[in-house]
Amino acid sequence: MSRIILTGGAGLIGRALAADLTPHYEVIVLSRNPDRVTDLPRDVHAERWDGRTAQGWGKLADGAEAIVNLAGESIAGAGALPGRWTAERKQKILQSRLDAGQAVVEAVRGALARPRAVIQSSGVGYYGPLGAETVAEDGQPGHDFLATVAAQWEASTAAVEAMGVRRAVIRTGVVLSTTGGAFPKLLLPYRFFVGGPLGSGRQWLPWIHIADEVAAIRFLIENRSATGAFNLAAPNPLTNAGFGKILGKVMGRPSFVPVPGFALRLLLGEMATTVLDGQRAVPRRLLESGFTFRFPDAEAALRDLLKN
């Protein structure tokens, strides 16, 4: 059975991906504390790593089907409310991604039989705040903090291409899942009948259902011609206000109580850009490659997640 290695495999996307891959592949999740990772899908194995090198796990890359590099310090942080981006946190966000990329390159370089592919994680924040401009994968990188991190994160594993390893970069939007990520935080005000647009509500929200996120990553693992960047976002992005209106409809809740942008900036500081700015990102290359979305429209995606 072919082997797939997941860095950051204990996170939201990693767990869902591991569960999907397990019937077809040997799945290895890398963790700094494998003994504490007790709720992985059945038959998924956790191996120890230090987050910086290939020491102790690099031999697993030998002949692997793919390494999927998802590892990185959380952008939003833990807890119900996100923490501010202090200088220390910003450095951790960036350095954790560069370290993980370095470890992947080291493992590939040391493999007797090189892995077939490296799938490198990134985000649509790569493009920076763009207003209403539609952006596909040929869009240029932005210049704000998130764009800078995304660009360096992507570059962290570029060296494997010179070793003859196929590499695909996944620029993911907001992943909709009830088990983690941003979506439960978006739901909270609606549950208390105070949902509504954040800031102006005109900023674009590139969203994707967790099932499509996982299916797209597997598609890129198995599609031997898939190289370069791919936007992992549904083909029908919405403005923040438009998304909230559909969410309110599905939940049977109002969606007209706004959260002023200045209040969010006071609360979150620079990190407010994650909710007040956005990208109208579309998955052009994914669609051209033949991928079919199960949930291309937000209402169907939300009804599936909330089972309404």
N, C-alpha and C positions, 0 to 999 in steps of 0.2 A: 504493500500500500504506500503510495507517495506521501511524502511528509510536507506539511506546511507549518511554518514557524510564525507566531504572532508576537510582536513586541507590543506592549500596551494591551495585551489580550484580556486583561481583567476588567477593562472599562466597558462602557455601554456598547460600543460598536464591536469591540473584540469578543465579548461574550456571545452576542447574537451571531457573529460570524463563525465563531468556533462551533456553536450548536448546529449551524447549517452545514459546515464542512465535515463534521465528525463522521457521518455515515460513509463518506467517500474518501477521506484522507486520514492519515495519522496527524493529529493536531497537537502542536507543542506551544504552550503559552509561557512566555518568559516573565518572571516576577522577581522583585527584590526579596519578597517574603513568600515563597511558594507554600510554606506550611500554613499560612493564613488564608490562602486562596482555596477555600473548601467547598464553594458552591459553583464550580465550573460544570459545564455539561459533562455527562457521562462519557468516559473514555478519552477525555481531554487531559493531557499531562502538563503539569506545571514544572518548569525548570528554573533554577536560580540564575540570576544575572545581576551585575552591578549597575546596569543602566549606562555604562560608559565603554565597556570593552566586550570582546568575544570570549573572555576567559570563562571556561567551564561549560559553555554551550556551543561554541563555534563549530565543534565537530558535527553538530546536528545539521549544519548548513550543507554538508557534503552530500550532493545528489538530491537536495530538496526540490520539491516542485516550486515552492515560492517562499519568500520571506515577506510578510506584510508588516510594515513599520508604522505602527499607530502610536508609539510611545511619546509622551510629552506632558509636562506639567499642565494642569487644568487652566484654561484661560479664565474661567469664571470663578474658580475656587470651589471649595466645599461649602455645604450648608444652604439654608433656605435663601439667604441673601448673599450675593457675590461680594468679594472683598475688593478694595481699591488696588490699582496697579501701583504699588510702591516701586521704587527703583530696584529693591531687592527681588520683589516678585517678578518684575519684568525680566530681570536677568535669569531667574530660575526658569521662566517660561521659555526663553530662548535657548539657554544652555542645555536644558534637559533634552531638547529636540536635536541640537547639534551633537550631543554626546551619544544619543541613540543612533543617529545616522552614522556616526563614526564607528560604532560597534558593528553595525550591519556591514559596512564596507570591510572592516577587519575580518569578519566571518567569511564573507564572499572571497576575499583575497586568499584566505587560508584553506579554502575548500579544494580537495583534490578533484572532485567533480562539481563544477559550479552550479548553483541553483538555477533553475530555468528562468525565474523572474523575481524581481523585487517590486512590490507595490508600495509606493511611498505616499504617506498621508500628507495632506495640506488642507487648506480651506479657501472658500471663496473670498475671504478677507484679503487674499493675494492681490485682488484688483483695487483695493482701497474703496472709499466712499465714492459712488458714481452717480447718485441721483437716479433719474429715470432711464439712463442709458442702458440698453441691452448689451450684455457682454458675454461672449463665447470664449473658448479657450485661447484664442489668439489675442485676447486683450492684454494690455501692458500692465506690469505690476504697479501698485500704488506706492505711496511714500509714507504712510502713517505707520504706527507701531505694528499693527497686525499684518499689514502687507510686508513689512520688512522681515518679520518673523517667518511668515509663510514662504517668502522667497528663499531665505536661508535654510529653512527646513527642507524645502524641495532640493536645494543644491547639496544637502548633506550626504546624499547617497548617489549623486550623479556619477561618481567615479566607477561604479559597477558597470556602467555602459561600456567603458573602455576595456573591461574584462570580458566582454562578450555576453553580458547578462541583460536580458530584456527588462526595461523599467517603465512602469506606468505610474503617473502621479494623480492622486485623487483629491480634487479640490471640493471638499464637502460643504454643503450648506447646513441649515439648522435641521438636525435629525429629530424627527417626531417619534417619540417612544414614551410610554407611560411608566417605564421602569428606570428612567434616568435622563440625564441631559437637561436641556433647557425647557422642554415641553411641560413637565410638571409645574415649573415655576410660572409658565405662561397661563396654565390652567387655574392657578390659585385664586386670582381676583375674580374670575368668572364664577367659581364655586361659591363665592361670597356676594355675588350679584353686583360687583363693582368693576367688571371688565370693561375695557375700552382701549382706544389707541394710545400708543406711547409717543409722546412728543406730538409732532404734526400728524403722524399716521401715514404720511406720504412716502416714507422710506420703504424700499422694497425688501421683501423677505424671501430669500431663496431656500425653500424647505424641501425635505425629502422624508418619506415614510421609512422607518427602520427596515422594513422588509425589502424595499427597493435599494436601500443603501447596501445591505448585505448581498442581495442578488447582483448588484452592479460590480461589487468587489470580486465576487466569485466569477462573474463574466470576464473581468479583466485578467484574473488569474488564468483562466482556461482558454482565453482568446489569444493564440500565439502571435497574432499580428498587432496586438494592442500595445502601442508605445506612446510616450508623451503624456500630456496633461488631459484630464477629463473632468468636467464639472459634474459632480454628483449632487444634482438638484433636480426637482421635478420640472417638467417642461412648461408648467404653468405657474410661474411665480406670482405672488400677490403683494400688494402694499400691506403694511402693518395693519392699517385700518380695515382693508378688505379681508385679510385673514381673520382678524378679530370678529368681524361681522359674521363670517361663516361659522367660526367657533361658537359664538353666542347662539346662532341658529341651531346648531347641532346639540348644544347643551341645554337649550331652552332658557337662556340667560340673556340679560341686556348686554349691549356692547357699546355703550355711549359715554361711559365715565372716563374721561381722558386723564392721563398722567402727564403733567406739564414737563416739557423737556428740561427747563431750568432746574426743576426739583430732582430729576434724575442725574443731572450733571453735578448738583450739590452733593447727592448721595454717593455717586459712583466715581466722580472725577473723570479722568480720561477714559476709563472703562465704559462710560456711558455710550461711547461710539458703537458698542456691540448691539445696542438696542435702538439708538437714535439714527444711525446711518445704516446703509445696506447696499446690496448689489442686485441688479436685475439679471442674475446669472442664469444662463440656459445651457442644457446639456447637449450642445450640437454634436460634438464628436461621439458621444455615447450613442445617440440616436443613429448617426451615420454608420456606426459600427454594427448596428443591428440589434441593440438592446431594446427590450420592450418594458415599459414601466407598468407595474401592476396598479399603481395609484398615481396617475398623472394629474388628478384633480383633487383639490384640498378637501372638498366636502366628503368624498368617498373615503379619503385617507382618515379624516377625523372620525367619521362614523365607524370605521373599522377599529380604530384605536379605542374609542369610547363605547363601542358596541351599542350604538343608537340607530 
